[in-house]
Amino acid sequence: MSETFTSVSQEEAGFRERARLSFDLDADICVIGAGLAGLSIALEAARLGASVAVLEGRHIGWNASGNQLGTVMPGFALPLADLIERIGFEDARELWTLSKEGAEFVRANASEENMPGIGLSDGVLEVSNVDAGDRLISRLQMLNEDFDTEVEGWQVDRVREALKTDHYFHGVYYPKAFQVDGRKYVHGLAALARRAGARIFEDTPVVSIDHSGIRKRIVTPSARLRATHIVLAGNIHLGAPLRRLSETLLPVWRYAGITAPLGERVREIIAFKGSVMDSDGVDHFRVVDGDRLMWESPETTWAARPQRFAGSIKRRIRSIFPELGNVEIAETFGGATGQTVHGMPQIGQLRKGLWVASGFGRQGMNTSAMAGQMIARSILWGDDRWKLFSPFELVWAGGATGRVAGQLVGIWSRASSAAAGSLARYRERARIKDREREARLAEANRAAGTGPRRPPPDVRSSVRPRPAPPEPAARGAQAQAPEPVTPDHTVSQ
């Protein structure tokens, strides 16, 4: 399905202008932050009958929520094997099930009826930069049998048939994962939340929060709001009132670009129709608008203008798919995600009536939706499954030192991935050369009419088998020693 990857207008999203909070207001739930997490909470809570007010300091989806590729699949930023080691098999399986429910929440909302032009398409392919056949088999077995997730293992030939490059080896195909227009989704989510009864106020930063007592008090520049529950969904942008909470997240800016139209050649070189990501988390791309390539790769721990990375995105595309040639980057964008020290999202109740939903990292579409469902249902229904996230505590991310360390770790990880990939491709080429050499040798032997070396015919004919000794005539003859063998290999009589 073709899609147009452009920002949905305010009017298309279901509202014509930004509304600021300019009057005092009471609500059951106040959500701070109008990104994916905050809007998911607002939508689910409003559908369940609560009065909801959303406060956003800038505008809807201004950060990473409105600047991402829109890939939706189960799981978390923390690898599944590490998750099992941390909390045990049963709890890991339950968390994985919740992540799948989050993905289905997105699918249910992202229909053409709810969000015209959302461009939902199925299929996500995760590829490896190295030959990982043995690990692939064990992972497929675990996902299929233990975690009830439909996946397919792709051998090298099949991966390279879909992606014309020697950079990738094996792949894991998720047929039920999908992708949407990420920008349209966040605005469509806001439209659905408003339709359900939630009130969204943009350009309304929070000045202070008093979370004591039954009714919490939130102060903005021009009004005050009271609510029984406050949900902090501002990620790294909660500001001065909640600085300590923001400092438990490492800000990572991820940048992406969209090429100018590439024509039919892009579909010949990238035949796979869904999203593609490598297992090292370096590259993430897919074809949009029929013949344009959307590619996400560079990242920093400090904010920068996305336009600065157009050149590096272009070079990265050329290194992976040299047949595409020198592509033109027509548009760049980026946003900051909050990454926790342990790699899992922050979901839960900090104190009575004060909730947090942040730290979703790179895999934010399904996990933010999952958080929205869990927190809304916990507030209104008493669902306590959020306690599964209790082992993942709020840990200080290290401040400026943590950013420097994070940047260095990122550089080292990318360099290690590149080195491992280069070594894997070198070994593959060496194996191919060995097979070609053996094939040429075998062909030369067949052409010369020779095969494996055997003893010459004259040697075989000159050596006659030794006859069996004659039967002894008497028992005493058994004691006679045999005559020695003569040099001409005949037995003396």
Order of alpha helices (4+ residues) and beta strands (2+ residues): beta-alpha-beta-beta-alpha-alpha-beta-alpha-beta-alpha-beta-alpha-beta-beta-beta-beta-alpha-beta-alpha-beta-beta-beta-alpha-beta-beta-beta-alpha-alpha-alpha
